[in-house]
Amino acid sequence: MKTLRLVTLNLWNKSGPWLERRASICEELGEHAPDLVGFQELLRLVPDGDPGALPGAVSSAGPGPAWSWTAQDDQLTEIEGALRAAGGAPQSLAFVAAKSYGGGLVMGNGLMSRFPLLDVRGYALPGEESGETRSLLYALLDTPGGRLPTFVTHLNWKWHHGAVRLRQVQAIAEHIEALHPSTETPADDVLPPVLLGDFNAEPDADEIRYLRGLHTLEGKSVHFADAWIWAGDGGPGYTFERANGFAARSNEPPRRIDYVFVRGPDERLRGEPLEARRAFMKARERVVEGGEAGGGGKVERIWPSDHYGLVVDLAVSPREARN
């Protein structure tokens, strides 16, 4: 049976000890060998005033040398370059801007995949009046199992912005439907769309319930399978919790706010989540004051990010429904 391995991770931009975090992230990506990775909180430096800083502005290339960004001005390029330096193959890359900090510094969402990109688009999401700007990245991947519509996003973070996030997921669902209309008989060469990201909302929030078909908006409903519910270990699946020292700084309760969704499985069971597990949970230890770890020196623990990530294996081969 053909499968695809998907990973999502909020990178926490370059906060904390970035070089050590980057090493951990790349090491674990090498272990998981994903077919695609959706990143949130990627940083990029563009010329001040460049339209590439506008929410929804998109760029893509690869796999290969056509990408014009460098590791000095683009965090996605930096990660891909570190992976290649460790023996990895060139990756296709895509980036969509979400927020401009001025002076050319931009944060956004990114995609890295070992498969070619057939189409890439970016969309600004509603909610600019809230003081945050968010975006949606779309890429159509040419995989051996079929063309995979892939979406990566990151929603408003503030606790009281549930109404904004609800408008954002509604817009996301509308973009997915416009690009890949849901039908009773899906095309043979197009797989069910996948949606990855940091939604800053717990499973019982209306915005997540809407995506899962448990809440209606303006008389409309959609349905996306939550990979953790389908194929997780049965636990709460927290992706932001105090056991992670970087997350503990926020003094927030443990929450599951990072997701992989799929608009499936379809009638041939393509898009069925087979396994979902948390990742990027292991902290490295660094001695910061004399001595050695375990030998009396002061030790700093360094997690890959303030979020944990998700690894999801997705079935893409047509199969008979189980009786």
Summary of the structure (lengths in Angstrom):
residues: 323
radius of gyration: 19.2
end to end distance: 18.5
largest distance: 64.9
contacts: 1097
relative contact order: 0.16
helix: 20%
strand: 34%
